[in-house]
Amino acid sequence: MRRLPAAPPRPVLHPHVSPALGVLQQHGRVAMARTIPVVCYSYLLPNRRTPSQGAKFEPLRSRSTGRDRGSAMARANPVAASGGEASPDGGRNPFAPLVELWRRTVQPLGDYGFGKRSVWEGGVGLFMVSGAALLALALAWLRGFQLRSRFRKYSAVFEFSQACGICVGTPLRIRGVTVGSVVRVDSSLRSIDAYVEVEDDKIIVPRNSLVEVNQSGLLMETMIDITPKDPLPTPSVGPLDTDCSKEGLILCDKERMKGQQGVSLDAMVGIFTRLGRDMEEIGVHKSFKLAEKIEALAEEVQPLVSEVRDSDLVKDVETIAKGLADASGDLRRLKSSMLTPENSDLIKQSIFTLIFTLKNIESISSDISGFTGDEATRRNIKLLIKSLSRLL
């Protein structure tokens, strides 16, 4: 049996420290101290890939030199650096500028001892810190917005005789637009007090407004509706101003105002209930008796109607109607025959002649009245009449 030749012994390198270069060499390995950046070419490393050919040594190069060479090769051959796959647009990788920018950013950090892991950890930490800062700014902005809106709100109290479903959260509307809500409800034996909060002090409620609690919609939702009436006021101060009560035009902060009940489902149910009770008191059986009397009256009237149909009364009425129609036709024909243009001219001339005759009679009568108006003439006429009467 043939024996295989023994492997050549490995060269043993004793530990050696170079104080000038800061390099520690032991067991075929070289460790460079991080005191100063050094490019070392004189020290050799054993090549363990081909042990059968004996120990071969290759020069040691620094990390920065290898990194620079790798960067130069990546810039020279971007296709090979990306795994040998060419991009579809002209054989260039679209992410190559970003990768190069990232490498140029990380390379100085690597020279100062920051590795890839340290860079990623720093990025995550920076992201968390920036997120926390943005969250704090958002919370501060929201808090300030709430504080500003709280200072702009004002409250009022509306007094109603019936609650009609008013509760905390019931919307307050002005002409159908929601401007606030109910924040508290106090009940007593006399009335119901609804404490409302208006969202903006620029929204004013005139004192002459109509305040109603209505139930509307398919689910009969309860709402407080405010309807301003004419004349609309023009206040000079807002509801939060101290002089608002002195001016007396609008509803001021924490003031009271009376309201009334509007459209209510409870009221409608009560009306129908009372109507049903009244119908029960009247009695449905009485309505049946009335129907029986009407039926008997209809039976009595039916023979009279049949007699009228069978008699000649209808024929006489038809004959009279025909006679009236013929008479109206004759009158139309007479009118058309008399009112011709010639007859119209003759009638006009006759009217003019009659007017002239009346004028002459009027002048003659005036002359006679003037003649007979003298007293001497009247005496003479009387004496003449007496003498004639004596002769006769």
Number of C-alpha atoms within 10 A of each C-alpha: 3 4 5 6 6 7 10 11 9 13 11 9 11 10 12 11 13 9 8 6 15 15 18 15 18 13 13 17 13 16 11 18 12 11 9 9 14 17 14 14 11 9 13 17 16 18 13 14 9 10 14 10 10 15 16 13 13 12 11 14 15 13 15 15 12 11 13 12 12 13 17 12 13 16 14 11 12 19 17 13 15 15 8 10 13 14 13 9 8 7 11 14 16 11 11 16 10 10 12 15 12 11 12 12 11 15 18 11 14 16 12 9 10 13 14 13 9 13 14 11 12 12 12 12 12 12 12 12 12 12 12 12 12 12 12 12 12 12 12 12 12 12 12 12 12 12 11 11 13 12 13 14 18 20 22 19 22 20 20 22 16 16 18 21 16 23 18 14 13 19 21 22 18 18 11 12 11 15 15 22 22 23 15 16 16 12 14 8 6 10 14 19 24 25 21 24 21 22 18 16 18 14 15 18 21 22 18 17 19 15 24 19 23 21 21 13 8 6 7 13 16 22 24 27 22 20 15 18 12 8 8 13 16 9 14 10 16 17 25 19 12 12 13 18 16 7 12 13 20 21 23 26 21 15 13 16 16 15 21 15 17 15 15 17 16 11 13 10 11 11 12 11 12 11 12 11 12 11 11 11 9 10 11 10 10 10 11 11 11 10 12 12 12 12 11 10 11 11 11 11 10 10 11 11 10 10 11 11 12 10 10 11 12 12 11 11 11 12 12 12 12 12 12 12 11 12 12 12 12 12 11 11 12 11 11 10 10 11 13 10 9 10 12 12 12 11 13 12 12 12 12 12 12 12 11 12 12 12 12 12 11 12 12 12 12 12 12 11 11 10 12 13 11 10 10 10 12 13 11 11 13 12 12 12 11 12 11 10 9 8 6 6
